[in-house]
Amino acid sequence: MSVKEKKRIQVQIDKNLAEEADLIFNELGLNQTAVLNAFYKRVVADGGLPFELKLTDKQKAALNLSKAAEDVPVKKLTTKEDVDAWFKDDEQDY
């Protein structure tokens, strides 16, 4: 049997995300290498990603809020008086 040539890959990932995932991998008796090998094998077998990439409902809501906020006029408050006046104007709206 021939020895398969290996290729080293390096990625940078959010530390907290990696630590959370490692806890799950450990519970499953897996390490990062085994998980990545399984992922790559599934990509090849499926001819693409083995899951659907889409926004969660929370992400969609945040995106919609961000888009809606783009049209809101912004007033720059540079002094204490500006801030006080802004709060006073806000109170009068009620």
Backbone bond lengths (Angstrom), bond angles and torsions (degrees), N, CA, C in turn:
res aa  C-N    CA-C-N  psi(-1)  N-CA   C-N-CA  omega(-1)  CA-C   N-CA-C  phi
1 M - - - 1.450 - - 1.532 108.87 -
2 S 1.321 116.66 134.30 1.457 120.37 -178.33 1.525 110.71 -84.19
3 V 1.307 114.38 151.37 1.466 120.85 178.15 1.519 107.93 -85.69
4 K 1.322 116.07 129.02 1.467 119.84 179.97 1.521 109.86 -77.76
5 E 1.321 114.72 137.41 1.457 120.39 176.66 1.523 108.57 -71.99
6 K 1.304 117.17 139.70 1.470 122.92 -178.60 1.523 110.13 -104.78
7 K 1.310 115.20 151.72 1.466 121.63 175.21 1.521 107.65 -124.63
8 R 1.303 116.22 128.84 1.461 121.06 178.42 1.521 108.65 -85.63
9 I 1.333 116.43 132.99 1.466 121.06 173.21 1.516 107.94 -121.39
10 Q 1.295 115.87 147.76 1.461 121.18 177.32 1.515 108.24 -129.15
11 V 1.314 115.36 136.92 1.460 120.64 177.67 1.521 108.36 -134.61
12 Q 1.305 114.99 155.48 1.452 120.08 172.59 1.512 106.98 -112.22
13 I 1.310 115.74 131.97 1.447 121.64 -177.00 1.523 108.29 -139.86
14 D 1.309 115.58 152.06 1.459 120.82 178.42 1.528 109.88 -52.44
15 K 1.319 116.32 131.02 1.466 121.88 -175.27 1.526 111.76 -59.29
16 N 1.326 117.66 -46.78 1.467 120.37 -178.35 1.523 111.31 -64.40
17 L 1.327 116.67 -40.83 1.453 120.63 178.22 1.525 110.66 -61.67
18 A 1.331 116.40 -44.64 1.464 120.84 179.76 1.523 111.16 -62.68
19 E 1.322 116.57 -40.76 1.464 119.94 -179.63 1.525 111.19 -67.16
20 E 1.328 117.07 -40.20 1.463 120.36 177.77 1.525 110.80 -64.48
21 A 1.323 116.44 -43.06 1.458 120.38 179.13 1.531 110.51 -65.42
22 D 1.328 117.33 -40.02 1.465 120.88 179.54 1.529 111.57 -60.07
23 L 1.324 117.30 -36.68 1.462 120.23 177.29 1.527 110.37 -60.18
24 I 1.314 115.89 -42.36 1.465 120.80 179.14 1.525 110.11 -68.49
25 F 1.341 116.92 -45.52 1.464 120.13 178.59 1.529 110.76 -56.33
26 N 1.331 115.68 -44.90 1.462 120.10 -179.18 1.530 111.47 -61.42
27 E 1.316 116.60 -41.51 1.470 120.24 178.35 1.525 110.87 -62.77
28 L 1.331 116.05 -31.36 1.467 120.89 178.96 1.525 112.26 -85.50
29 G 1.330 116.49 -3.22 1.462 120.67 -178.80 1.515 112.93 76.25
30 L 1.316 116.47 27.41 1.459 121.72 -177.66 1.519 111.03 -118.97
31 N 1.330 115.59 161.15 1.461 120.61 171.32 1.530 108.01 -119.49
32 Q 1.320 116.16 176.36 1.463 119.91 -176.78 1.526 112.11 -60.65
33 T 1.316 117.87 -38.58 1.463 120.96 -179.34 1.522 110.56 -62.93
34 A 1.326 117.01 -46.07 1.467 120.44 179.74 1.527 110.88 -62.72
35 V 1.332 116.38 -40.78 1.467 120.40 -179.37 1.524 110.53 -65.47
36 L 1.324 117.11 -45.50 1.465 119.84 179.97 1.521 111.73 -65.90
37 N 1.325 117.55 -38.41 1.464 120.00 176.11 1.531 110.40 -62.01
38 A 1.326 117.16 -43.57 1.468 120.73 178.55 1.524 110.30 -62.77
39 F 1.325 117.04 -42.29 1.463 121.19 179.12 1.533 110.36 -61.72
40 Y 1.324 118.12 -48.61 1.467 121.82 -179.56 1.530 111.11 -61.57
41 K 1.334 117.14 -40.73 1.466 120.35 178.31 1.528 110.84 -62.60
42 R 1.329 116.78 -39.53 1.467 120.31 179.80 1.521 110.26 -69.57
43 V 1.327 118.46 -38.01 1.471 121.64 176.64 1.526 110.06 -59.42
44 V 1.317 116.61 -45.87 1.458 120.79 -179.77 1.527 110.19 -65.47
45 A 1.325 117.47 -44.97 1.462 121.15 -178.60 1.528 111.95 -64.03
46 D 1.348 116.51 -39.41 1.466 121.05 -178.15 1.523 113.39 -85.61
47 G 1.315 116.07 -17.56 1.463 119.45 -175.74 1.518 111.71 72.46
48 G 1.301 116.28 25.47 1.466 121.84 -179.60 1.514 109.47 172.46
49 L 1.300 115.95 -171.84 1.459 119.48 179.44 1.524 110.48 -67.96
50 P 1.324 117.00 141.90 1.461 120.36 -177.02 1.535 113.40 -83.98
51 F 1.292 116.60 18.50 1.456 121.28 177.76 1.513 108.24 -154.43
52 E 1.320 115.24 161.94 1.458 120.56 -179.24 1.526 109.17 -88.67
53 L 1.313 115.44 132.04 1.464 119.64 176.30 1.519 108.29 -95.42
54 K 1.321 116.14 115.47 1.454 120.85 177.33 1.518 108.56 -155.53
55 L 1.314 115.24 161.74 1.455 120.83 179.65 1.524 110.25 -74.09
56 T 1.335 115.63 145.34 1.457 120.12 172.30 1.526 107.94 -75.34
57 D 1.321 116.90 166.69 1.463 120.04 177.21 1.528 110.85 -58.98
58 K 1.316 116.97 -38.75 1.472 121.11 179.34 1.527 110.72 -64.93
59 Q 1.332 117.03 -41.47 1.469 120.71 178.76 1.525 111.04 -66.77
60 K 1.328 117.13 -39.34 1.467 120.76 178.02 1.527 109.99 -64.04
61 A 1.329 117.55 -42.65 1.462 121.16 179.30 1.532 110.58 -62.60
62 A 1.327 116.82 -42.92 1.470 120.81 178.88 1.522 110.73 -63.62
63 L 1.324 117.00 -40.21 1.466 120.93 178.36 1.521 110.67 -64.57
64 N 1.328 116.83 -44.18 1.464 120.56 178.73 1.520 111.45 -63.19
65 L 1.325 116.81 -40.59 1.468 120.82 177.68 1.521 110.60 -63.45
66 S 1.317 116.05 -42.49 1.461 120.81 179.12 1.526 111.05 -62.32
67 K 1.332 116.55 -42.62 1.466 120.40 178.59 1.521 110.79 -64.56
68 A 1.332 117.02 -42.47 1.462 121.11 -179.69 1.524 110.90 -64.51
69 A 1.320 117.02 -35.46 1.466 121.22 -177.77 1.526 112.12 -72.37
70 E 1.322 117.92 -17.66 1.468 120.61 -179.38 1.520 111.98 -61.00
71 D 1.324 117.56 -30.91 1.462 121.34 -176.63 1.529 113.51 -91.15
72 V 1.320 116.86 -3.45 1.459 120.47 -179.38 1.525 108.32 -78.12
73 P 1.332 116.77 126.36 1.467 118.29 179.51 1.527 110.83 -66.11
74 V 1.307 115.81 143.06 1.460 121.69 -178.24 1.520 108.63 -114.60
75 K 1.319 114.91 127.63 1.464 119.88 176.56 1.518 107.57 -108.32
76 K 1.313 115.68 127.73 1.449 120.68 -179.49 1.527 109.41 -81.64
77 L 1.326 116.19 124.44 1.459 122.05 179.16 1.522 107.52 -104.55
78 T 1.340 115.87 111.23 1.464 119.17 -173.11 1.523 113.76 -109.50
79 T 1.327 116.90 -14.35 1.465 119.29 -179.43 1.523 109.35 -128.90
80 K 1.323 115.76 165.76 1.462 120.88 176.74 1.523 110.16 -61.71
81 E 1.309 116.45 -36.58 1.462 120.62 179.33 1.526 111.02 -64.07
82 D 1.332 116.45 -40.19 1.472 120.58 176.45 1.523 110.87 -59.64
83 V 1.325 115.57 -43.79 1.469 120.39 -179.38 1.525 110.14 -65.47
84 D 1.337 116.58 -46.68 1.467 120.35 179.25 1.522 110.85 -59.62
85 A 1.320 117.45 -43.72 1.455 121.47 179.94 1.528 110.57 -64.83
86 W 1.310 116.91 -38.32 1.465 120.67 179.66 1.526 110.39 -63.82
87 F 1.354 116.50 -44.48 1.464 119.24 178.00 1.525 111.02 -65.91
88 K 1.321 116.83 -37.68 1.463 120.36 -179.92 1.526 109.71 -64.84
89 D 1.321 117.74 -43.21 1.469 121.47 177.16 1.514 110.38 -61.40
90 D 1.324 117.32 -38.91 1.468 122.16 -178.47 1.529 110.25 -65.62
91 E 1.335 117.11 -38.79 1.464 121.29 -179.96 1.526 110.98 -66.62
92 Q 1.313 117.35 -31.91 1.460 120.90 -178.23 1.540 111.59 -72.39
93 D 1.324 117.08 -19.92 1.450 120.38 179.25 1.521 112.15 -71.64
94 Y 1.336 117.68 -15.70 1.467 120.65 -177.82 1.469 109.07 -95.65
